[in-house]
Amino acid sequence: MHIIKRKDILTYIDYLPVYIGLNIVEFGKEKNSSENFTGTLRYRDKYIIHFVLDGHGEFFCDNKTYQLSKGQAFVITPENLVRYEPSKDSYWTYCWLAFSGADCNTVFNRCGLNNSRVFDFDEEMISPLIKMIAYLRNETPANDITFSFSVGAMANEVLKNCALALNPETVGSKSQNSNIVEQAVSYMRENFNRPINISVVCKNLHVSRGYFSTLFASTVKQSPYRFLQMLRLQRAAELLLINPNLRVYEIAETVGFSSTAQFCKAFQKTNKMSPSEYREKYGSTSKNKSNNQLQ
C-alpha cells in the first residue's frame, strides 16, 4: 500500500498481484489545469470511474467527445482508447476509483457502467469515497490489512450507489417506481411557482438525485430539470398574453425563476424569441380571440 499526498493530489495505491474477483487498486482526488496535459490518446489497463467535482473538461472515447462539468462522471475500460483533460485555459478537480481483476467487466455490466460512458451523480452517491479521501488527507492508517478492508467496503458502497442510479428498474417494483414519478410530477405542478429545484424535489420524495433523474428520464422521456422548466415557461407564456400589465420580471418571479436573466435566456432558447417579442407577436391574436368569444 502506498499513499501520495501533495497539495493538489491525494492517491491511494495498492497493486497487489491478485487477478481474481474485483479489486480496488487505486483511488484519489486531483486538481489540474490544461497546461499539464498533452492530449495523447491511450489505453488504460484498469476499469476506472472518474467523478468531476469542480471545473470543466473534455472526455474523448469511442470516437466521441463529451464536454463535462461538476456532477458528471465518466467511465474508462481497458478496451477503450481515451483522452481526458481540462477545458482549454481552465482546470478541473475530480476523484476516481480504479479496479482490476477478472470479474471487473461482469460487475461493471451489472452496475450499468459499461453502457453509461458518461452519467450524472450527486454527493450522496460518492459520499463514502469523499469521506475516505478526507480521512487519508488527515490521517495515516495504522494497519494496512484492516484499512484495505475498509477501502474495499467503501468501493463496494460507491458501486452499489452507481447501480441504483443507473438501473432504477431493478430497484423496487414497477408500481413503486411509477409512484415516485407520479408524486414528482404532481409536486412540480403544484409548486413550480416557488423557487424549487430538483434537489428539493428529491428531498421531498426521500430519493437520491442520481437515482431519481435516471428513473424520471426513463419514464417521462425528459429530464426532471427540463420538465420543471417547461412547466414554468408554459405558464409564463400564458401570463404574457392574458395579463399585458405584468412586467417581464414580475412574470419571471411569479413562475419560479430565480432571476429575470435566467428566465429570458430559457424563454428565448425554447421559443426562439424574447418574452417581449412573444407578447408583441401573439398578444393581439389572443385578444381578438377573446373578443370574438364575448360576441
C-alpha distance (Angstrom), angle and dihedral (degrees) to the residues before:
residue distance angle dihedral
M1 . . .
H2 3.79 . .
I3 3.81 129.7 .
I4 3.81 123.8 -161.7
K5 3.80 116.1 -158.6
R6 3.79 121.5 -175.8
K7 3.79 134.9 142.6
D8 3.80 96.8 -90.1
I9 3.79 101.3 22.9
L10 3.79 140.5 50.3
T11 3.80 118.8 -179.9
Y12 3.80 132.9 177.7
I13 3.82 113.4 -159.6
D14 3.80 126.7 -174.2
Y15 3.81 110.7 164.5
L16 3.78 101.2 173.1
P17 3.83 115.2 167.4
V18 3.81 94.1 -107.0
Y19 3.80 115.9 135.1
I20 3.79 103.8 170.2
G21 3.78 126.6 82.7
L22 3.80 122.5 -0.5
N23 3.80 118.1 -46.5
I24 3.79 128.7 -172.7
V25 3.80 102.5 -138.4
E26 3.78 101.7 167.8
F27 3.78 143.7 10.4
G28 3.77 134.9 163.7
K29 3.77 151.2 125.4
E30 3.79 127.7 -100.5
K31 3.79 140.3 178.8
N32 3.78 119.1 -160.8
S33 3.80 142.3 156.1
S34 3.79 132.1 -128.3
E35 3.81 92.2 -104.0
N36 3.81 89.5 69.7
F37 3.81 93.7 61.5
T38 3.79 130.1 79.3
G39 3.80 98.2 -165.7
T40 3.81 92.9 -120.8
L41 3.80 118.9 161.3
R42 3.79 114.3 -135.9
Y43 3.79 145.0 152.6
R44 3.81 123.5 -106.4
D45 3.79 120.3 -146.0
K46 3.80 94.0 -145.9
Y47 3.79 140.2 62.3
I48 3.80 106.2 -108.3
I49 3.81 136.5 -177.4
H50 3.81 117.8 -164.3
F51 3.81 121.7 -165.4
V52 3.82 116.4 -160.3
L53 3.81 109.3 -137.9
D54 3.80 100.2 174.6
G55 3.79 141.9 -4.7
H56 3.80 129.8 24.0
G57 3.77 134.4 -75.0
E58 3.76 148.6 158.2
F59 3.80 130.4 -111.7
F60 3.81 121.1 -165.5
C61 3.81 118.4 -165.4
D62 3.81 135.2 149.3
N63 3.81 91.6 3.2
K64 3.79 90.8 -57.2
T65 3.81 128.7 110.5
Y66 3.81 122.0 -145.6
Q67 3.81 123.6 -164.2
L68 3.80 107.4 -144.0
S69 3.79 136.6 -167.1
K70 3.80 140.7 165.0
G71 3.80 112.8 -38.7
Q72 3.80 96.5 28.6
A73 3.80 127.7 107.9
F74 3.79 131.4 -162.1
V75 3.80 130.8 -157.3
I76 3.80 127.9 -141.7
T77 3.81 124.3 -167.5
P78 3.83 127.9 -177.3
E79 3.81 96.4 -105.2
N80 3.82 93.6 57.9
L81 3.79 125.8 92.9
V82 3.80 102.2 -142.6
R83 3.77 146.2 173.0
Y84 3.79 128.4 -172.9
E85 3.78 130.0 177.5
P86 3.82 143.2 146.3
S87 3.78 118.4 -83.0
K88 3.80 115.2 -88.5
D89 3.82 113.4 -72.2
S90 3.78 89.0 2.2
Y91 3.80 141.5 89.5
W92 3.76 140.2 -137.4
T93 3.78 139.0 -160.4
Y94 3.78 122.2 -145.0
C95 3.78 140.9 163.6
W96 3.78 124.6 -147.4
L97 3.78 148.8 -169.7
A98 3.81 122.3 -147.8
F99 3.81 124.5 -164.6
S100 3.80 137.4 -171.9
G101 3.80 134.2 -177.7
A102 3.78 140.7 91.5
D103 3.81 93.5 -81.2
C104 3.82 96.9 53.7
N105 3.78 95.8 99.0
T106 3.81 92.5 47.4
V107 3.80 93.3 48.8
F108 3.80 93.4 45.9
N109 3.81 89.4 49.9
R110 3.80 92.4 51.3
C111 3.79 91.4 47.7
G112 3.81 91.4 50.7
L113 3.80 92.0 -118.5
N114 3.81 96.4 123.5
N115 3.81 90.2 57.2
S116 3.81 95.2 43.6
R117 3.78 107.2 62.4
V118 3.82 88.9 170.4
F119 3.80 125.8 19.5
D120 3.80 141.6 161.1
F121 3.78 122.2 -104.0
D122 3.78 137.4 -177.9
E123 3.81 133.9 -146.5
E124 3.79 92.8 -96.6
M125 3.80 92.1 58.1
I126 3.81 94.5 58.8
S127 3.81 99.0 28.4
P128 3.86 93.2 114.3
L129 3.82 90.4 53.7
I130 3.81 94.0 47.2
K131 3.81 91.1 49.5
M132 3.80 91.7 49.9
I133 3.80 91.6 49.8
A134 3.81 90.9 49.7
Y135 3.80 90.0 50.1
L136 3.80 92.8 51.6
R137 3.79 91.6 47.2
N138 3.80 90.4 60.3
E139 3.81 104.6 25.9
T140 3.79 141.6 44.9
P141 3.83 114.7 -138.5
A142 3.80 111.5 -115.3
N143 3.80 95.3 -152.2
D144 3.81 123.2 35.8
I145 3.80 94.8 -160.1
T146 3.80 97.9 51.0
F147 3.79 91.3 41.5
S148 3.81 91.1 53.4
F149 3.81 88.5 57.9
S150 3.81 89.4 52.1
V151 3.80 89.8 50.2
G152 3.81 90.8 50.6
A153 3.80 91.4 50.3
M154 3.80 90.4 49.7
A155 3.81 92.7 50.6
N156 3.81 92.3 47.9
E157 3.80 90.2 51.0
V158 3.81 91.8 53.1
L159 3.82 91.0 47.2
K160 3.79 89.6 50.5
N161 3.81 90.5 51.8
C162 3.81 90.3 49.4
A163 3.80 90.5 50.8
L164 3.82 91.2 50.5
A165 3.80 91.4 51.0
L166 3.81 97.5 42.9
N167 3.82 97.6 40.0
P168 3.83 106.0 39.0
E169 3.80 91.2 154.7
T170 3.81 89.1 67.8
V171 3.79 92.8 55.2
G172 3.78 114.7 81.7
S173 3.77 125.9 -29.1
K174 3.77 126.1 -48.7
S175 3.79 89.5 -110.6
Q176 3.81 90.8 55.2
N177 3.79 91.6 49.9
S178 3.79 91.1 46.6
N179 3.79 89.9 50.2
I180 3.81 91.0 53.7
V181 3.80 91.4 52.9
E182 3.81 92.6 45.5
Q183 3.80 91.0 50.7
A184 3.79 90.5 48.5
V185 3.81 93.2 50.2
S186 3.79 91.1 47.8
Y187 3.80 92.6 47.5
M188 3.81 93.1 49.4
R189 3.80 93.1 47.5
E190 3.79 91.5 50.8
N191 3.80 96.4 43.3
F192 3.81 108.2 28.6
N193 3.82 89.5 109.2
R194 3.79 88.7 64.1
P195 3.85 122.5 76.3
I196 3.81 93.6 -97.9
N197 3.81 126.8 144.1
I198 3.80 134.8 -170.5
S199 3.81 92.1 -87.2
V200 3.81 88.6 58.7
V201 3.81 90.5 49.3
C202 3.82 91.2 50.9
K203 3.79 92.0 47.7
N204 3.79 89.9 51.5
L205 3.82 90.6 51.1
H206 3.83 94.4 41.0
V207 3.82 94.3 -126.0
S208 3.80 132.5 122.5
R209 3.79 116.8 -101.1
G210 3.80 94.4 -125.5
Y211 3.81 93.3 52.4
F212 3.81 93.1 42.8
S213 3.81 95.3 48.1
T214 3.81 92.3 51.5
L215 3.81 93.0 45.2
F216 3.81 93.7 46.7
A217 3.81 94.1 47.3
S218 3.81 92.8 47.9
T219 3.83 90.7 50.7
V220 3.81 104.0 37.0
K221 3.84 96.2 28.3
Q222 3.78 88.8 -130.0
S223 3.79 133.1 83.4
P224 3.83 115.4 -103.0
Y225 3.82 89.3 -122.2
R226 3.80 91.5 56.7
F227 3.82 92.3 43.9
L228 3.81 91.3 54.1
Q229 3.78 91.6 45.0
M230 3.82 92.2 51.1
L231 3.82 91.3 51.7
R232 3.78 88.3 56.1
L233 3.79 95.3 44.1
Q234 3.81 93.5 48.4
R235 3.80 91.5 51.9
A236 3.80 90.4 45.2
A237 3.81 90.7 53.8
E238 3.81 89.7 52.4
L239 3.81 92.6 49.7
L240 3.79 92.1 48.7
L241 3.81 89.4 59.8
I242 3.80 104.7 34.7
N243 3.79 97.3 43.4
P244 3.82 112.4 37.9
N245 3.81 90.8 173.4
L246 3.80 92.9 66.4
R247 3.78 112.6 96.4
V248 3.79 121.1 -134.5
Y249 3.81 93.8 -109.5
E250 3.81 90.0 51.2
I251 3.80 91.4 52.4
A252 3.80 91.3 47.9
E253 3.79 90.0 53.8
T254 3.81 93.2 43.2
V255 3.82 93.9 56.3
G256 3.81 95.7 45.6
F257 3.81 106.3 -98.4
S258 3.79 114.6 147.5
S259 3.81 93.3 -139.2
T260 3.79 140.5 12.9
A261 3.80 90.8 -123.9
Q262 3.81 91.5 55.2
F263 3.81 90.7 48.4
C264 3.81 94.3 48.8
K265 3.79 92.2 47.8
A266 3.82 92.6 50.4
F267 3.82 92.4 44.2
Q268 3.81 92.5 49.3
K269 3.80 92.1 49.0
T270 3.81 93.3 50.0
N271 3.82 101.0 38.7
K272 3.82 100.3 29.0
M273 3.81 89.6 -126.5
S274 3.78 138.7 68.8
P275 3.84 122.0 -97.4
S276 3.83 90.0 -106.3
E277 3.80 92.1 50.5
Y278 3.81 90.1 47.8
R279 3.81 91.0 52.4
E280 3.79 92.0 47.1
K281 3.82 93.4 48.1
Y282 3.81 100.3 43.5
G283 3.80 103.3 21.7
S284 3.79 95.8 84.0
T285 3.82 91.6 46.5
S286 3.78 91.2 52.6
K287 3.80 91.4 47.9
N288 3.82 92.8 50.5
K289 3.80 91.2 51.4
S290 3.79 90.6 52.2
N291 3.81 92.0 49.9
N292 3.81 91.7 49.5
Q293 3.78 91.3 51.7
L294 3.82 90.6 51.9
Q295 3.81 90.7 51.8
